[in-house]
């Protein structure tokens, strides 16, 4: 396939700088890829030349384990990541900051014609990362109350999905200046500042005395840097049987307060991306409700500057590289 657009995920920055100690060089990032099919193998039935296709965080799995049989290829022990991983014949995999990609059809997603491609690219990572736990833990019902912790790319996708199914959404952020965009642009119902202890204590008090509705689910897309989003006040806002789902990958693990979990029969869980069937379902759901990521499209030669801005959380809400028009490939 010819790559048209590729999103810049924060994990691209972590791996480029080897911040988690697992980088393999030479490293070519990019796992939010949208392109056009230019050639198909003789056994391919899912795509034809000219179709638009997407590739997310994985390009292979064993196909025979229990997880693969349950459409959970993302949990296969032999899952092959799109880049910084060894694929068939022990070849190092390269990502979407390039102009071409060859992929097995099972690991490519059909992109509906009504979706703008630049806005689709981040959904192949950020979108499915929040969609999967929201679906798995039962949020996709009208009238549920979701707290979204952190209003970055993952967080703003969670707000969009939740509002599409008629859920009530409270955004919890460290940045007071995000209130307007959360409520007026994304349609969130409420906004809380996680660093304002008086506000959080008041909300907790009002919840205890049933003067405010408790949050049933929280999806945390933050990295829980120290003193940013403490877990305790967030857990206290959950109703009995409430769930806090962690989808951000912290470099510094948060402290876990056990007592409020026991008293409220509350659950903390984690989730990473989704299987291929669920990812296609997410894209089809987005097409039905006209949902895409809010992006800033950039040329290829802006990537280093974009990395610097990503490190400062200075983007709304995802950089997407215009590969087709700005990569001058010699090949």
C-alpha positions as CSV (number, residue, x, y, z in Angstrom):
1,X,0.0,0.0,0.0
2,X,1.0,3.6,-0.6
3,X,1.1,5.5,2.7
4,X,-0.8,8.7,2.6
5,X,-0.9,9.8,6.3
6,X,0.8,8.6,9.5
7,X,0.0,9.9,13.0
8,X,2.7,10.7,15.6
9,X,1.9,8.7,18.8
10,X,3.7,9.7,22.1
11,X,5.1,6.2,22.1
12,X,7.0,7.1,18.9
13,X,8.9,9.7,20.9
14,X,9.6,7.2,23.8
15,X,11.0,4.6,21.4
16,X,12.9,7.1,19.3
17,X,14.7,8.2,22.4
18,X,14.9,4.7,23.9
19,X,13.2,5.9,27.1
20,X,11.9,2.5,27.9
21,X,15.0,0.6,27.0
22,X,13.5,-1.5,24.3
23,X,14.4,0.4,21.1
24,X,16.1,-1.4,18.2
25,X,18.0,0.8,15.8
26,X,17.7,1.7,13.0
27,X,14.2,2.6,14.1
28,X,11.5,4.0,11.8
29,X,8.4,4.9,13.8
30,X,4.7,5.1,12.9
31,X,1.8,2.8,13.8
32,X,-1.2,5.1,12.8
33,X,-1.1,4.5,9.1
34,X,-3.6,5.2,6.4
35,X,-3.0,4.6,2.7
36,X,-4.2,3.3,-0.7
37,X,-3.9,-0.2,-1.8
38,X,-1.6,-0.4,-4.9
39,X,-1.2,-4.2,-5.3
40,X,-2.8,-7.3,-3.8
41,X,-1.7,-10.9,-3.6
42,X,-3.5,-13.7,-5.5
43,X,-5.3,-14.9,-2.3
44,X,-6.5,-11.5,-1.1
45,X,-10.3,-11.1,-0.9
46,X,-10.7,-8.2,1.5
47,X,-9.2,-5.4,-0.6
48,X,-8.7,-4.4,-4.2
49,X,-6.4,-1.9,-5.8
50,X,-7.5,1.6,-5.1
51,X,-9.2,0.8,-1.7
52,X,-8.3,2.9,1.3
53,X,-6.7,0.9,4.1
54,X,-5.4,1.5,7.6
55,X,-2.7,-0.3,9.7
56,X,-2.4,0.2,13.4
57,X,-0.1,-1.1,16.1
58,X,0.3,-4.7,15.0
59,X,1.0,-6.5,11.7
60,X,1.1,-10.1,12.8
61,X,0.2,-12.8,15.4
62,X,0.5,-16.6,15.7
63,X,-3.1,-17.1,14.6
64,X,-3.5,-20.3,16.6
65,X,-3.4,-19.4,20.3
66,X,-6.5,-18.9,22.5
67,X,-6.3,-15.2,22.2
68,X,-6.1,-15.2,18.4
69,X,-9.1,-17.6,18.3
70,X,-11.1,-15.0,20.4
71,X,-10.1,-12.1,18.1
72,X,-7.7,-10.8,20.7
73,X,-4.6,-10.7,18.5
74,X,-3.4,-7.8,20.5
75,X,-2.8,-10.2,23.4
76,X,-1.1,-12.9,21.4
77,X,2.2,-13.8,23.0
78,X,3.7,-13.7,19.5
79,X,2.1,-10.4,18.4
80,X,4.3,-8.6,15.9
81,X,4.3,-4.8,16.4
82,X,4.2,-2.6,13.4
83,X,7.7,-1.3,14.1
84,X,10.6,-1.9,16.5
85,X,9.9,-5.6,16.3
86,X,11.2,-8.6,14.4
87,X,8.8,-10.2,11.9
88,X,9.1,-13.1,9.6
89,X,12.6,-14.3,8.8
90,X,13.8,-12.2,11.8
91,X,13.6,-9.0,9.8
92,X,13.3,-5.8,11.8
93,X,10.0,-4.1,11.1
94,X,9.7,-0.5,10.0
95,X,6.8,1.9,10.5
96,X,4.7,4.5,8.7
97,X,7.1,7.4,8.5
98,X,7.7,6.1,5.0
99,X,6.0,5.9,1.7
100,X,5.2,2.1,1.3
101,X,4.1,-0.8,3.4
102,X,3.4,-4.4,2.8
103,X,1.0,-6.1,5.2
104,X,-1.1,-9.2,5.5
105,X,-4.7,-8.4,4.8
106,X,-6.0,-9.6,8.1
107,X,-4.0,-6.8,9.8
108,X,-5.3,-4.1,7.6
109,X,-8.6,-2.2,8.2
110,X,-11.1,-1.1,5.6
111,X,-11.6,2.7,5.7
112,X,-15.1,3.9,4.7
113,X,-15.2,6.6,2.0
114,X,-17.0,9.2,4.2
115,X,-14.1,9.6,6.7
116,X,-11.3,12.1,6.1
117,X,-8.1,10.1,6.0
118,X,-5.9,12.4,8.1
119,X,-8.4,12.2,11.0
120,X,-8.7,8.4,10.7
121,X,-5.0,7.7,11.2
122,X,-4.8,8.4,15.0
123,X,-7.9,6.3,15.6
124,X,-5.9,3.2,14.7
125,X,-4.0,3.6,18.0
126,X,-5.6,6.3,20.2
127,X,-9.2,5.5,19.0
128,X,-9.1,1.8,19.5
129,X,-7.2,2.2,22.8
130,X,-10.2,3.9,24.4
131,X,-13.0,2.2,22.3
132,X,-12.0,-1.3,23.4
133,X,-12.3,-0.9,27.2
134,X,-15.4,1.3,26.8
135,X,-17.0,-1.6,24.9
136,X,-15.6,-4.4,27.1
137,X,-16.6,-2.8,30.4
138,X,-20.1,-2.0,29.3
139,X,-20.1,1.8,28.7
140,X,-21.8,1.7,25.4
141,X,-25.3,2.2,26.9
142,X,-27.3,5.4,27.0
143,X,-27.2,7.2,30.3
144,X,-23.9,5.9,31.7
145,X,-21.6,8.3,33.4
146,X,-17.9,8.3,32.3
147,X,-15.0,10.3,33.7
148,X,-12.2,11.0,31.2
149,X,-8.9,11.7,32.9
150,X,-6.6,13.7,30.6
151,X,-7.8,15.6,27.5
152,X,-5.1,14.6,25.0
153,X,-5.6,12.5,21.9
154,X,-6.9,9.4,23.8
155,X,-9.1,11.5,26.1
156,X,-10.8,13.5,23.3
157,X,-11.6,10.3,21.4
158,X,-13.1,8.9,24.6
159,X,-15.3,12.0,24.9
160,X,-16.5,11.7,21.3
161,X,-17.3,8.0,21.5
162,X,-19.1,8.4,24.8
163,X,-21.3,11.3,23.6
164,X,-22.1,9.3,20.5
165,X,-23.9,6.7,22.6
166,X,-25.6,9.2,24.9
167,X,-23.4,8.9,27.9
168,X,-22.7,11.7,30.4
169,X,-19.1,12.8,30.4
170,X,-17.0,14.5,33.0
171,X,-13.5,15.5,31.9
172,X,-10.8,15.6,34.6
173,X,-7.7,17.5,33.7
174,X,-4.7,19.3,35.2
175,X,-5.2,22.2,32.8
176,X,-8.0,24.8,33.6
177,X,-7.6,26.2,30.1
178,X,-9.0,23.0,28.6
179,X,-12.5,23.5,30.1
180,X,-13.9,25.5,27.2
181,X,-12.7,23.1,24.6
182,X,-13.9,20.1,26.6
183,X,-17.5,21.5,27.0
184,X,-18.0,23.7,24.0
185,X,-16.1,21.9,21.3
186,X,-16.2,18.3,22.4
187,X,-19.6,18.3,24.2
188,X,-18.5,17.2,27.7
189,X,-21.1,17.7,30.4
190,X,-18.8,18.7,33.3
191,X,-15.1,19.6,33.9
192,X,-13.0,19.1,37.0
193,X,-9.4,20.2,37.7
194,X,-7.6,17.3,39.3
195,X,-5.1,19.6,41.0
196,X,-7.8,21.5,42.9
197,X,-8.1,19.5,46.1
198,X,-10.9,21.6,47.4
199,X,-13.0,21.0,44.3
200,X,-12.3,17.3,44.4
201,X,-13.2,17.0,48.1
202,X,-16.4,19.0,47.5
203,X,-17.3,16.6,44.7
204,X,-16.6,13.6,46.8
205,X,-18.7,15.0,49.7
206,X,-21.6,15.7,47.3
207,X,-21.4,12.2,45.9
208,X,-21.4,10.6,49.4
209,X,-24.7,12.4,50.2
210,X,-26.2,11.6,46.8
211,X,-26.3,15.2,45.7
212,X,-24.2,14.5,42.6
213,X,-24.2,11.3,40.5
214,X,-21.2,9.1,41.1
215,X,-19.1,8.2,38.1
216,X,-19.6,4.7,37.0
217,X,-16.5,4.4,34.8
218,X,-13.3,6.3,34.3
219,X,-10.9,6.0,31.4
220,X,-7.5,7.4,32.3
221,X,-5.3,8.3,29.3
222,X,-2.7,10.1,31.3
223,X,0.8,9.0,32.3
224,X,0.2,9.7,36.0
225,X,3.3,11.8,36.5
226,X,3.9,12.5,40.2
227,X,1.4,15.0,41.7
228,X,-0.5,15.3,38.4
229,X,-3.4,12.9,38.8
230,X,-3.3,11.1,42.2
231,X,-5.3,7.9,42.2
232,X,-7.1,8.3,45.5
233,X,-9.4,11.2,44.7
234,X,-10.3,9.6,41.4
235,X,-11.2,6.3,43.1
236,X,-13.3,8.2,45.6
237,X,-15.4,9.7,42.8
238,X,-16.4,6.2,41.6
239,X,-19.7,4.8,42.6
240,X,-20.0,1.3,44.1
241,X,-18.8,-1.3,41.5
242,X,-17.2,1.6,39.6
243,X,-14.2,1.0,37.3
244,X,-11.0,2.9,36.7
245,X,-9.5,1.8,33.4
246,X,-5.8,2.7,32.8
247,X,-4.9,3.0,29.1
248,X,-2.0,5.4,29.4
249,X,1.4,3.8,29.9
250,X,3.2,5.6,32.8
251,X,7.0,5.6,33.0
252,X,6.6,6.1,36.7
253,X,4.0,3.8,38.2
254,X,1.4,5.5,40.5
255,X,0.8,4.5,44.1
256,X,-2.2,2.2,44.6
257,X,-4.6,3.0,47.5
258,X,-6.2,-0.3,48.4
259,X,-8.6,0.6,51.1
260,X,-11.1,2.6,49.0
261,X,-11.1,-0.2,46.4
262,X,-12.2,-2.7,49.1
263,X,-14.8,-0.5,50.7
264,X,-16.5,0.3,47.4
265,X,-16.0,-3.0,45.5
266,X,-14.2,-0.9,42.9
267,X,-12.0,-2.1,40.1
268,X,-8.8,-0.9,38.5
269,X,-8.0,-2.5,35.2
270,X,-5.8,-1.9,32.2
271,X,-6.4,-2.2,28.5
272,X,-4.2,-2.0,25.3
273,X,-5.5,-1.4,21.8
274,X,-7.9,-4.0,20.5
275,X,-8.1,-7.0,18.2
276,X,-8.6,-6.6,14.4
277,X,-12.3,-7.4,14.5
278,X,-12.9,-4.8,17.2
279,X,-10.7,-2.3,15.4
280,X,-12.8,-2.6,12.3
281,X,-16.0,-2.3,14.4
282,X,-14.6,0.9,15.9
283,X,-13.9,2.4,12.5
284,X,-17.4,1.5,11.2
285,X,-18.9,3.0,14.4
286,X,-16.9,6.2,13.7
287,X,-18.1,6.3,10.1
288,X,-21.7,5.9,11.3
289,X,-21.4,8.8,13.8
290,X,-19.0,10.9,11.7
291,X,-16.2,10.7,14.3
292,X,-12.6,11.3,13.6
293,X,-9.6,12.6,15.6
294,X,-8.9,16.4,15.7
295,X,-5.4,16.7,14.1
296,X,-2.7,19.0,13.0
297,X,-1.4,17.9,9.6
298,X,2.3,18.5,9.2
299,X,5.0,18.0,6.5
300,X,7.6,15.3,7.0
301,X,10.4,17.8,7.6
302,X,8.5,19.0,10.7
303,X,8.7,15.7,12.6
304,X,11.6,16.7,14.9
305,X,9.8,19.9,15.9
306,X,6.6,17.9,16.4
307,X,8.5,15.5,18.7
308,X,9.5,18.5,20.8
309,X,5.9,19.8,21.0
310,X,4.6,16.3,21.8
311,X,6.9,16.2,24.8
312,X,5.3,19.4,26.0
313,X,1.8,18.3,25.2
314,X,1.6,21.1,22.7
315,X,-0.8,19.7,20.2
316,X,-4.6,19.4,19.7
317,X,-4.8,16.5,19.6
318,X,-2.5,14.6,17.3
319,X,0.1,15.4,14.7
320,X,-0.4,13.6,11.4
321,X,2.3,13.5,8.8
322,X,1.2,14.3,5.2
323,X,3.4,11.5,3.8
324,X,2.0,11.5,0.2
325,X,2.7,15.2,-0.5
326,X,5.8,15.9,1.7
327,X,8.0,12.8,1.6
328,X,10.4,13.1,-1.3
329,X,11.4,9.4,-1.6
330,X,14.2,8.5,-4.0
331,X,12.7,5.1,-4.6
